[in-house]
Amino acid sequence: MHENLYESGIRPYLESYFRNSQEPYPNYWRGSSAGYCYRYNIFKRIHLPEVPEIDDSFVTTQNTFYIGTSIHIGYQKITAQIPENIGQENEIKLPEFDVIGHYDDLFEFDYGDDKPMSHKILYDYKTVSSKSFNYTDPEMRSTHRLQLGTYMYALRKEHPDLAEGRIMEISKDDGRMRERQLLWDDTLESDIQAYWNGLNKAWKAFKKTGDLPDCTCAERLGDWFATRTKAGKIYNGYFLNGNPCSLEWYLLNTKEVA
């Protein structure tokens, strides 16, 4: 009997695509990692392998991710045709923070009748579960705020009038959309500088002494990234024996390398 299409074609493609085709930036932090625990980001940067329990579900997880990415790409094909679109999927670099990334869409809209003025808005798209629309919390997720803010920080060097960013949430289940606004101000700028400076300070200390910063996943992201859910799901790839960003796991792997 012939193998089903998923096992014979889709699964091998997804495994190869997500394991091998993502562009590596060994000397940079990714803008999308903004807001995450410093220890977690260091583990990512040194390519610490994930705990086998999490890694075993790699393809299933990436299948879900690929669906979200496909939706993302589909909408960007539409937004690319909007006349006010002045930039899409362009690279940003912040050498002072060792940060690199790509933003989604930058628009410049005119407003006013007599003397039209321009207003630039940076958009970042996030695919989410329809269940998230059941919550009315107006607050933007902390990681999304710092990620979008980091892209704004970089773009303001070329576009100093850029003062607004928005997260467009798109439901993977039913297509609903919701926008969350982020306005540039001194507090946002200060928070961005503090985060990346703090991460680089932790990185320099790690390279010099081998000391890792404490895991702060629970404080930064919440219990969903620091524990096993009631359904048994784990989101932190370095979760071992009840501990996120497990030092035990790090030591086991560094001993093997040595």
C-alpha positions, 0 to 999 in steps of 0.5 A: 500500500502506498504511503499517505501523502503527509508521510511520503511528501509533506512531512519530509519537506517540512522537516527539511525546510524548517531544520535546514533552510532558515537563514542562520545569523550566528553573530546576531540576535533575531528581532523576533526574540525580543522579550524572551528570557535571556537564558532562553535566547542564549541557548538559542544562540549557541544552538543548544538542542531541544529536549527530545520530548519537544523535538519529537513533536518538531514536525507537528509543531512546524506543520502548524507554523507552516499553516500560519506562515502560508496565511501570512504570505497570502495576506502580504501578497494582497498588501503588496498591491496597496499603493501606500505600501512603501516597504515589505519584508526588508531587513533591519539591522541594529549593530549597536545591539547585534540585532537583525530581523525583517519587518512585514509591511510599512505604509505611508498614508495621507490624511487631511483635505486641504493640506494632506499630511503623511502618516507612516504605520508599521504592520506586523502580522501574527496568526493566532487561534480563534480562542484568543478572540474570546479574551478582551484584554486590550494589552499587547503581548509583551514580546510583541510590544518589544519586537514591533518596537525594535523594528520601529527603533531601527526604521526610525533611523531612516523614517524619523516620523514613524511613530505608530506600529500595529499588530494585525492578529489573524485567526487561523481557524475562522479568518477573524482579524484584530489590530493592536496599536503601539505608539512610539514614546520615550518609555518604549524607546527606553524599554527597547534599549534596556532589553537588548543592552541587558541581553548583551551584558548577559551574553558577554558574561556568559562568554567570559565566565560561562555563567548563565543568567537566571531563567525568567520565562515565568516573569517575562512571558507567564506560566504558559512558557514556563510550565507544562499545560494541563493538556501536557503541552510544552512550549519552552524547548529546554523544559526538563524535569519541571524546569524551563531553560533547564540548567541540567539539560544545558550541562548534559549537552555541554558535557557531551560536546566536551 
